[in-house]
Amino acid sequence: MPLVSVVMPVHNSAATLGPSVRSVLAQTHPDLELLITDDASSDDSMDLLKELARQDERVLPEAAARQGGAAQARNLAIARARGDYIAFLDSDDMWLPTKLEKQLAFAATAGTPLTFTSYYKMDALYAGEAADFVPNGRVVRAPAHVDYSAMLVQDHIGALTAMYDRRVVGTKLMPDMPKRQDYALWLSIMRDGTPARALQEPLAVYRAQRAGSLSSNKLSLVPYNWNLYRRHEHLSVLRSARALGGAAWHSMRKSRI
């Protein structure tokens, strides 16, 4: 059985998919499976995935029966997972080669089932491999320790760095939400007092979105955060408003990196 199950959702990602997949396969800790769900892509993503699977048996692609969004795609992959740890990477981001090796060593002594790391940002048009990435000054630095209350006012955990131990928390799925489903998952793990701890070395690379895209407009996340606080976390209106204000401020700061 693989030690780590890596979950990757794909939708029309042929332009960036290859480097993302290869960054997982090139890990110095190779005991993994890469579970990929193609969410009804209309480009060549699935053909590329089949070719990558022929080249490496750890690549395990599956096509979703219908387009259902990122949460469904991730959950379909998590449902197939065999590893003790569940880790996440999107199809346009990359891991640096020692990411898993260092994070697994850190997780063994962290005293919590949820760990994450700092990460770099790269330009949207970056076309190189993870091994070619030159560290830059655009670093989203992870706090060493974060609890549930702190997470309510800022999602400190970059999904491309997150990993949870399902031997401790069980198999956790993402809520079926159009956005912020990863944030909701971290909160669900931490709600009972479980902290998250970070290896503060940047070990992954996030592809910054092009200007004008939905992801680049942080204000577009406001209604999704509000829905998360009210319907998923069942916070009062006042507490939700306070959390929303803090989240918006921190999000704008992070977007300047």
SEVEX-689511 format. One record per residue: residue number from 0; residue in one letter; x negated, y negated, z negated of N, C-alpha, C in turn. Coordinates in pm, whole numbers, plus 50000, padded with zeros to 5 digits. Atoms other than C-alpha are relative to their C-alpha. Example, Ala and Ser with C-alpha at 12.3 -4.5 7.8 and 13.67 -1.06 7.14 Angstrom:
<rs>
(r 0,"A",(49911,50119,50000),(48770,50450,49220),(49910,49880,50000));
(r 1,"S",(50082,50119,50006),(48633,50106,49286),(50077,49891,49927));
</rs>
This chain:
<rs>
(r 0,"M",(49916,50119,50000),(50000,50000,50000),(49912,49875,50000));
(r 1,"P",(50077,50124,50003),(49872,49650,50072),(50018,49929,49865));
(r 2,"L",(49991,50074,50125),(49798,49433,49770),(50086,49875,50018));
(r 3,"V",(49932,50127,49976),(49939,49115,49928),(50087,50011,50124));
(r 4,"S",(49910,50012,49885),(50240,49068,50154),(50010,49851,50035));
(r 5,"V",(49999,50139,49955),(50209,48746,50353),(50124,49980,50086));
(r 6,"V",(49871,50026,49935),(50540,48598,50471),(49987,49880,50093));
(r 7,"M",(50012,50108,49901),(50555,48389,50789),(50127,49993,50085));
(r 8,"P",(49887,50020,49908),(50870,48252,50959),(49951,49935,50129));
(r 9,"V",(50042,50053,49870),(50841,48170,51330),(50124,49955,50078));
(r 10,"H",(49898,50045,49907),(51058,47960,51557),(49935,49908,50103));
(r 11,"N",(50061,50078,49891),(50922,47839,51892),(49864,49945,49961));
(r 12,"S",(50130,50039,50054),(50570,47835,51752),(49882,50049,50084));
(r 13,"A",(50106,49940,49918),(50370,47976,52044),(49875,49915,50006));
(r 14,"A",(50116,50089,49987),(50144,47670,52056),(49905,50008,49882));
(r 15,"T",(50083,50000,50120),(50016,47712,51699),(49990,50136,49932));
(r 16,"L",(49987,49871,50068),(50096,48071,51609),(49870,50078,49993));
(r 17,"G",(50123,49921,49996),(49769,48232,51718),(49902,49964,49890));
(r 18,"P",(50093,50036,50106),(49537,48033,51489),(50053,50028,49860));
(r 19,"S",(49942,49972,50132),(49777,48072,51197),(49987,50147,49965));
(r 20,"V",(50009,49856,50023),(49794,48449,51230),(49854,50041,49980));
(r 21,"R",(50141,49961,50011),(49419,48481,51285),(49936,49952,49870));
(r 22,"S",(50056,50047,50127),(49350,48275,50973),(50034,50096,49885));
(r 23,"V",(49964,49898,50099),(49530,48545,50772),(49916,50126,50022));
(r 24,"L",(50074,49877,49971),(49361,48836,50947),(49851,49988,49971));
(r 25,"A",(50143,50022,50024),(49018,48679,50894),(49966,49982,49852));
(r 26,"Q",(50026,50017,50142),(49054,48667,50515),(49890,50096,49951));
(r 27,"T",(50106,49917,50057),(48755,48796,50319),(50057,50109,49909));
(r 28,"H",(49928,49892,50069),(49006,48994,50112),(50101,50056,50100));
(r 29,"P",(49919,49952,49887),(49160,49213,50385),(50121,50085,49963));
(r 30,"D",(49896,49907,50041),(49406,49417,50177),(50136,49931,50001));
(r 31,"L",(49877,50077,49984),(49721,49258,50315),(50084,50054,50116));
(r 32,"E",(49913,49983,49885),(50015,49287,50548),(50059,49864,50033));
(r 33,"L",(49945,50127,49956),(50147,48997,50754),(50138,50025,50059));
(r 34,"L",(49861,49975,49964),(50526,49010,50772),(50057,49876,50066));
(r 35,"I",(49957,50115,49923),(50656,48780,51044),(50142,50023,50051));
(r 36,"T",(49865,49995,49944),(51018,48708,51130),(50012,49893,50107));
(r 37,"D",(49975,50094,49892),(51086,48549,51466),(50147,49960,49996));
(r 38,"D",(49864,50050,50020),(51393,48330,51419),(50058,49954,50133));
(r 39,"A",(49934,50025,49870),(51540,48356,51772),(49925,49895,50082));
(r 40,"S",(50079,50094,49919),(51256,48173,51949),(50039,50011,50146));
(r 41,"S",(49974,50001,49856),(51314,48069,52309),(49871,49983,50080));
(r 42,"D",(50129,50008,49930),(50942,48037,52391),(49933,50137,49999));
(r 43,"D",(50072,49872,49991),(50672,48306,52411),(49954,50052,49865));
(r 44,"S",(50046,49961,50133),(50637,48348,52034),(50004,50152,49979));
(r 45,"M",(49989,49857,50026),(50762,48707,52022),(49905,50081,50085));
(r 46,"D",(50097,49930,49916),(50548,48819,52315),(49861,49989,49940));
(r 47,"L",(50131,50019,50062),(50244,48671,52143),(49988,50084,49873));
(r 48,"L",(50003,49919,50122),(50336,48843,51817),(49980,50148,50031));
(r 49,"K",(50017,49859,49963),(50363,49180,51989),(49855,50029,50039));
(r 50,"E",(50140,49983,49961),(50016,49132,52137),(49910,49996,49877));
(r 51,"L",(50079,50006,50123),(49873,49032,51799),(50018,50127,49917));
(r 52,"A",(49975,49875,50072),(50036,49340,51644),(49926,50117,50062));
(r 53,"R",(50077,49894,49934),(49871,49561,51904),(49852,49992,49963));
(r 54,"Q",(50140,50019,50033),(49536,49413,51809),(49968,50031,49854));
(r 55,"D",(50024,49979,50144),(49578,49451,51431),(50128,50056,49938));
(r 56,"E",(49882,49933,50053),(49814,49693,51257),(50058,49932,49876));
(r 57,"R",(49947,50074,50115),(49853,49455,50962),(50104,49897,50041));
(r 58,"V",(49900,50094,49950),(50064,49225,51181),(50130,50077,50026));
(r 59,"L",(49874,49927,49994),(50425,49338,51142),(50113,49904,50036));
(r 60,"P",(49895,50094,49959),(50664,49122,51348),(50136,50068,50009));
(r 61,"E",(49863,49953,49985),(51040,49157,51354),(50084,49883,50049));
(r 62,"A",(49912,50105,49948),(51302,48961,51546),(50129,49997,49918));
(r 63,"A",(49873,50015,50069),(51598,48825,51351),(50115,50024,50098));
(r 64,"A",(49885,49972,49914),(51936,48934,51486),(50064,49873,50053));
(r 65,"R",(49945,50129,49959),(52043,48571,51503),(49917,49890,49934));
(r 66,"Q",(50072,50111,50060),(51894,48230,51432),(50066,49960,49870));
(r 67,"G",(49943,50030,50130),(51941,48162,51065),(49922,49900,49918));
(r 68,"G",(50078,50099,50073),(51675,47912,50965),(49886,50063,49921));
(r 69,"A",(50123,49957,50066),(51357,47930,50762),(50025,50089,49879));
(r 70,"A",(49973,49919,50119),(51511,48069,50442),(50033,50143,50038));
(r 71,"Q",(49964,49865,49958),(51669,48365,50618),(49880,50073,50058));
(r 72,"A",(50117,49936,49940),(51353,48432,50818),(49902,50046,49894));
(r 73,"R",(50091,49961,50107),(51139,48433,50506),(50058,50116,49920));
(r 74,"N",(49940,49894,50081),(51387,48650,50316),(50000,50134,50071));
(r 75,"L",(50008,49875,49925),(51398,48909,50593),(49860,50060,49990));
(r 76,"A",(50137,49951,50016),(51020,48930,50567),(49976,50049,49857));
(r 77,"I",(50018,49959,50140),(51024,48945,50185),(50066,50135,49975));
(r 78,"A",(49929,49873,50020),(51275,49232,50204),(49919,50119,50050));
(r 79,"R",(50084,49891,49948),(51016,49436,50397),(49869,50014,49924));
(r 80,"A",(50130,50008,50065),(50729,49353,50161),(49970,50125,49916));
(r 81,"R",(50046,49886,50080),(50528,49633,50000),(49894,49959,49898));
(r 82,"G",(50110,50042,50085),(50259,49429,49824),(50044,49961,49859));
(r 83,"D",(49976,50048,50135),(50230,49338,49458),(50020,49849,49997));
(r 84,"Y",(49991,50145,49993),(50190,48974,49553),(50070,49958,50128));
(r 85,"I",(49937,50061,49884),(50403,48764,49787),(49937,49864,50021));
(r 86,"A",(50062,50127,49966),(50221,48478,49961),(50067,49945,50126));
(r 87,"F",(49926,50067,49894),(50347,48227,50216),(49908,49918,50090));
(r 88,"L",(50070,50087,49904),(50216,48061,50531),(50094,49975,50116));
(r 89,"D",(49919,50033,49883),(50405,47876,50803),(49917,50015,50126));
(r 90,"S",(50065,49963,49874),(50325,47936,51168),(49926,49886,50068));
(r 91,"D",(50084,50107,49946),(50156,47600,51223),(49890,49959,49902));
(r 92,"D",(50104,50029,50099),(49933,47599,50912),(49896,50112,50002));
(r 93,"M",(50108,49901,50001),(49616,47794,50833),(49944,50017,49859));
(r 94,"W",(50077,49974,50121),(49430,47955,50547),(49852,49995,50033));
(r 95,"L",(50144,49989,49987),(49058,47907,50501),(49958,50142,49961));
(r 96,"P",(50031,49856,50008),(48870,48240,50502),(50000,50061,49860));
(r 97,"T",(50008,49940,50134),(48825,48286,50124),(50124,49974,49916));
(r 98,"K",(49881,50038,50078),(49175,48174,50024),(50052,50114,49913));
(r 99,"L",(49942,49890,50077),(49313,48511,49919),(49903,50054,49897));
(r 100,"E",(50100,49946,50093),(48992,48637,49761),(49992,49914,49874));
(r 101,"K",(50014,50089,50114),(48960,48332,49538),(50130,49988,49921));
(r 102,"Q",(49873,50014,50072),(49329,48303,49457),(50035,50126,49922));
(r 103,"L",(49974,49876,50072),(49361,48669,49361),(49914,50009,49874));
(r 104,"A",(50087,50001,50118),(49063,48637,49127),(50053,49903,49896));
(r 105,"F",(49943,50100,50091),(49219,48325,48978),(50129,50053,49937));
(r 106,"A",(49873,49950,50050),(49561,48491,48944),(49980,50106,49892));
(r 107,"A",(50026,49894,50097),(49407,48778,48748),(49977,49946,49859));
(r 108,"T",(50028,50057,50131),(49316,48540,48465),(50087,49879,49968));
(r 109,"A",(49923,50124,50016),(49572,48259,48506),(50107,50010,49892));
(r 110,"G",(49898,49984,50102),(49826,48405,48265),(50139,49959,50045));
(r 111,"T",(49869,50033,49946),(50118,48324,48496),(50017,50070,50134));
(r 112,"P",(49980,49931,49873),(50278,48500,48794),(50005,49908,50121));
(r 113,"L",(49988,50095,49889),(50294,48182,49007),(49876,49913,50007));
(r 114,"T",(50123,50079,49983),(49973,48029,49141),(50004,49929,50135));
(r 115,"F",(50010,50076,49876),(49885,47778,49410),(49864,49932,50004));
(r 116,"T",(50130,50065,49986),(49590,47574,49535),(50018,49861,50061));
(r 117,"S",(50003,50124,49922),(49498,47235,49673),(49989,50037,50147));
(r 118,"Y",(50010,49973,49857),(49499,47199,50050),(49963,49874,50077));
(r 119,"Y",(50033,50109,49909),(49374,46985,50336),(50120,49970,50090));
(r 120,"K",(49912,50034,49889),(49581,46800,50593),(49916,49988,50127));
(r 121,"M",(50064,50017,49870),(49491,46814,50962),(50098,49931,50094));
(r 122,"D",(49915,50066,49901),(49623,46625,51263),(50091,50101,50068));
(r 123,"A",(49903,49913,49935),(49926,46766,51441),(49943,50067,50124));
(r 124,"L",(50053,49948,49874),(49726,46818,51761),(49872,50081,49982));
(r 125,"Y",(50120,49918,50022),(49439,47012,51599),(50018,50136,50069));
(r 126,"A",(49986,49878,49919),(49374,47309,51828),(49897,50107,49965));
(r 127,"G",(50105,49904,50034),(49086,47490,51656),(50048,50112,49909));
(r 128,"E",(49974,49890,50093),(49067,47799,51440),(49965,49955,49858));
(r 129,"A",(50028,50034,50139),(49047,47799,51060),(49849,49993,49974));
(r 130,"A",(50145,49997,50020),(48677,47886,51076),(49932,49876,50057));
(r 131,"D",(50057,50120,49939),(48619,47573,51287),(50034,49873,49923));
(r 132,"F",(49953,50121,50067),(48790,47335,51047),(49889,49938,49917));
(r 133,"V",(50100,50075,50076),(48559,47070,50906),(50072,49929,49886));
(r 134,"P",(49933,50066,50113),(48664,46963,50554),(49997,49849,50013));
(r 135,"N",(49988,50145,49988),(48788,46606,50550),(50045,49941,49867));
(r 136,"G",(49958,50065,50123),(48900,46353,50293),(50148,50005,49974));
(r 137,"R",(49855,49995,50014),(49269,46429,50342),(50038,50124,49916));
(r 138,"V",(49976,49886,50089),(49320,46654,50040),(50121,49971,49911));
(r 139,"V",(49888,50004,50094),(49648,46712,49857),(49955,50083,49879));
(r 140,"R",(50061,49935,50116),(49511,46791,49512),(50107,50055,49906));
(r 141,"A",(49905,49933,50088),(49699,47038,49297),(49965,49973,49855));
(r 142,"P",(50027,50010,50144),(49736,46973,48924),(49968,50139,49944));
(r 143,"A",(50042,49871,50055),(49577,47245,48712),(50117,50079,49942));
(r 144,"H",(49887,49935,50068),(49905,47318,48532),(50125,49917,50024));
(r 145,"V",(49874,50073,49983),(50267,47227,48600),(50113,50085,49942));
(r 146,"D",(49885,49929,50056),(50587,47316,48416),(50127,49958,50072));
(r 147,"Y",(49872,50023,49932),(50954,47306,48512),(50037,49852,50002));
(r 148,"S",(49963,50142,50006),(51013,46948,48396),(49919,49917,50097));
(r 149,"A",(50085,50073,49907),(50718,46818,48594),(50036,50031,50145));
(r 150,"M",(49965,49961,49864),(50830,47011,48901),(50129,49932,50048));
(r 151,"L",(49876,50065,49960),(51170,46842,48895),(49977,49864,50064));
(r 152,"V",(50026,50133,49944),(51015,46505,48975),(49895,50001,50109));
(r 153,"Q",(50088,49985,49884),(50763,46635,49226),(49976,50147,50026));
(r 154,"D",(50037,49864,49961),(50719,46958,49417),(49849,50002,50019));
(r 155,"H",(50146,49998,49997),(50353,47006,49336),(49943,50115,50081));
(r 156,"I",(50049,49875,49941),(50330,47342,49511),(50016,49997,50151));
(r 157,"G",(49996,49988,49856),(50238,47347,49877),(50033,50144,50038));
(r 158,"A",(49956,49864,49969),(50422,47647,50023),(49890,50083,50066));
(r 159,"L",(50107,49927,49932),(50119,47739,50234),(49894,50052,49904));
(r 160,"T",(50097,49952,50100),(49924,47799,49910),(50063,50086,49893));
(r 161,"A",(49930,49935,50111),(50190,47960,49689),(49988,50152,50006));
(r 162,"M",(50002,49854,50009),(50169,48319,49568),(50062,50040,49866));
(r 163,"Y",(49943,49952,50126),(50380,48504,49312),(49981,50150,49987));
(r 164,"D",(50022,49859,50034),(50331,48839,49138),(50136,50063,49973));
(r 165,"R",(49866,49945,50019),(50647,49041,49184),(50004,50116,49902));
(r 166,"R",(50001,49903,50109),(50534,49299,48932),(50049,49935,49870));
(r 167,"V",(49959,50074,50120),(50612,49027,48675),(50140,49941,50017));
(r 168,"V",(49872,50073,49983),(50905,48830,48821),(50099,50074,50088));
(r 169,"G",(49912,49929,49908),(51052,49088,49057),(49992,49940,50140));
(r 170,"T",(49996,50052,49862),(51129,49028,49424),(50093,49881,50004));
(r 171,"K",(49924,50125,49998),(51241,48667,49449),(50021,49954,50144));
(r 172,"L",(49966,50050,49868),(51421,48545,49761),(50022,49849,49995));
(r 173,"M",(49974,50143,49992),(51465,48189,49881),(50150,49975,50015));
(r 174,"P",(49859,50035,49980),(51811,48031,49845),(50025,49960,50144));
(r 175,"D",(49967,50030,49861),(51988,47991,50177),(50040,49853,50011));
(r 176,"M",(49983,50144,49989),(51943,47616,50209),(49930,49952,50126));
(r 177,"P",(50062,50044,49876),(51862,47420,50527),(49860,49944,49980));
(r 178,"K",(50132,50050,50035),(51563,47254,50357),(49981,50011,49850));
(r 179,"R",(50040,49994,50140),(51378,47264,50024),(50021,50137,49938));
(r 180,"Q",(49980,49867,50054),(51435,47638,49992),(49876,50052,49928));
(r 181,"D",(50121,49959,50069),(51070,47690,49895),(49993,49934,49862));
(r 182,"Y",(49995,50074,50127),(51099,47422,49624),(50097,50069,49904));
(r 183,"A",(49901,49933,50083),(51412,47596,49495),(49948,50132,49947));
(r 184,"L",(50057,49873,50046),(51224,47926,49476),(49904,49979,49885));
(r 185,"W",(50095,50024,50110),(50944,47782,49264),(50076,49964,49873));
(r 186,"L",(49922,50038,50118),(51199,47623,49031),(50069,50119,49936));
(r 187,"S",(49930,49883,50055),(51388,47950,48995),(49905,50089,49920));
(r 188,"I",(50100,49922,50074),(51067,48124,48883),(49962,49931,49870));
(r 189,"M",(50051,50077,50113),(50977,47844,48643),(50108,49961,49900));
(r 190,"R",(49888,50051,50081),(51322,47776,48495),(49999,50054,49857));
(r 191,"D",(49999,49940,50134),(51272,48011,48199),(49878,49963,49917));
(r 192,"G",(50118,50042,50073),(50953,47836,48092),(49869,50049,50059));
(r 193,"T",(50121,49953,49934),(50708,48012,48322),(49929,49883,50068));
(r 194,"P",(50072,50109,49933),(50438,47761,48425),(49941,50048,50133));
(r 195,"A",(50080,49968,49881),(50254,47746,48755),(49861,49942,49976));
(r 196,"R",(50137,50047,50017),(49877,47714,48760),(49929,50000,50135));
(r 197,"A",(50064,50020,49870),(49651,47599,49039),(49850,50017,49994));
(r 198,"L",(50142,50004,49969),(49309,47675,49169),(49980,49871,50078));
(r 199,"Q",(50001,50136,49947),(49211,47318,49247),(49912,49981,50124));
(r 200,"E",(50076,50006,49875),(48978,47397,49535),(50097,50006,50118));
(r 201,"P",(49913,49991,49882),(49147,47325,49873),(49965,50122,50084));
(r 202,"L",(50026,49872,49934),(49186,47661,50043),(50093,50026,50119));
(r 203,"A",(49910,49987,49886),(49445,47600,50316),(50004,49866,50074));
(r 204,"V",(49996,50120,49915),(49511,47349,50594),(50142,49983,50052));
(r 205,"Y",(49862,50033,49963),(49849,47185,50651),(50001,49911,50124));
(r 206,"R",(49991,50079,49879),(49941,47053,50993),(50100,49886,49979));
(r 207,"A",(49913,50116,50018),(50076,46700,50951),(50091,49986,50122));
(r 208,"Q",(49904,50009,49891),(50388,46645,51158),(49981,49873,50081));
(r 209,"R",(50007,50118,49915),(50402,46405,51448),(50090,49889,49946));
(r 210,"A",(49919,50114,50043),(50532,46059,51370),(50137,50006,50065));
(r 211,"G",(49864,50000,49948),(50908,46038,51406),(50072,50132,49982));
(r 212,"S",(49933,49873,50021),(50975,46404,51330),(50075,49997,49867));
(r 213,"L",(49922,49995,50122),(51222,46499,51057),(49910,50020,49879));
(r 214,"S",(50087,49972,50113),(50943,46633,50838),(49915,49880,49962));
(r 215,"S",(50084,50115,50031),(50740,46315,50868),(50077,49889,49932));
(r 216,"N",(49917,50102,50063),(51031,46104,50744),(50043,50050,49862));
(r 217,"K",(49975,49948,50134),(51024,46168,50371),(50137,49961,49946));
(r 218,"L",(49868,50041,50046),(51345,45974,50316),(50109,50096,50045));
(r 219,"S",(49900,49906,49952),(51528,46238,50516),(50022,50115,49902));
(r 220,"L",(49987,49891,50097),(51470,46481,50228),(50088,49964,49881));
(r 221,"V",(49925,50044,50117),(51669,46274,49980),(50129,50080,49981));
(r 222,"P",(49877,49924,50024),(52008,46445,50038),(49975,50147,49968));
(r 223,"Y",(50031,49860,50029),(51843,46788,50033),(49953,50016,49855));
(r 224,"N",(50042,49996,50140),(51674,46712,49701),(50120,49983,49907));
(r 225,"W",(49882,50021,50083),(52002,46582,49560),(50083,50129,49991));
(r 226,"N",(49927,49874,49998),(52177,46902,49664),(49931,50105,49914));
(r 227,"L",(50077,49906,50081),(51898,47104,49503),(50022,49975,49851));
(r 228,"Y",(49985,50031,50143),(51924,46922,49171),(50141,50029,49950));
(r 229,"R",(49862,49989,50047),(52303,46925,49152),(50056,50141,50012));
(r 230,"R",(49934,49872,49976),(52405,47259,49304),(49914,50121,49964));
(r 231,"H",(50086,49886,50029),(52102,47479,49254),(49951,49998,49856));
(r 232,"E",(50051,50011,50136),(51960,47349,48925),(50107,49954,49901));
(r 233,"H",(49886,50038,50084),(52298,47222,48792),(49963,49889,49901));
(r 234,"L",(50035,50113,50083),(52151,46899,48658),(50114,49899,49998));
(r 235,"S",(49900,50107,50007),(52370,46610,48544),(49969,49895,50106));
(r 236,"V",(50021,50107,49903),(52416,46311,48772),(49884,49911,49957));
(r 237,"L",(50107,50088,50049),(52188,46100,48552),(49864,50066,50013));
(r 238,"R",(50130,49932,49992),(51913,46358,48531),(49960,50022,50145));
(r 239,"S",(50028,49984,49858),(51941,46424,48905),(49948,49870,50060));
(r 240,"A",(50042,50130,49948),(51907,46052,48978),(49858,49969,49956));
(r 241,"R",(50135,50023,50048),(51597,46027,48761),(49900,50087,50076));
(r 242,"A",(50090,49909,49928),(51440,46331,48926),(49984,49955,50145));
(r 243,"L",(50005,50043,49861),(51528,46199,49271),(49911,49878,50018));
(r 244,"G",(50086,50117,49992),(51361,45865,49204),(49854,50037,49989));
(r 245,"G",(50139,49957,50014),(51043,46032,49085),(49952,50077,50120));
(r 246,"A",(50038,49920,49885),(51042,46276,49373),(49974,49913,50122));
(r 247,"A",(50017,50089,49884),(51084,46000,49632),(49870,49922,49991));
(r 248,"W",(50123,50077,50019),(50800,45797,49485),(49876,50086,50024));
(r 249,"H",(50115,49910,49983),(50559,46091,49467),(49987,50046,50143));
(r 250,"S",(50003,49953,49862),(50657,46207,49814),(49941,49894,50094));
(r 251,"M",(50055,50107,49919),(50579,45869,49967),(49850,49986,49980));
(r 252,"R",(50145,50005,50027),(50240,45866,49796),(49927,50111,50074));
(r 253,"K",(50065,49886,49936),(50157,46213,49928),(49997,49984,50152));
(r 254,"S",(49994,50016,49854),(50262,46117,50282),(49890,49910,50052));
(r 255,"R",(50108,50090,49956),(49983,45857,50292),(49866,50071,50011));
(r 256,"I",(50127,49926,49995),(49713,46124,50260),(49970,50041,50143));
</rs>
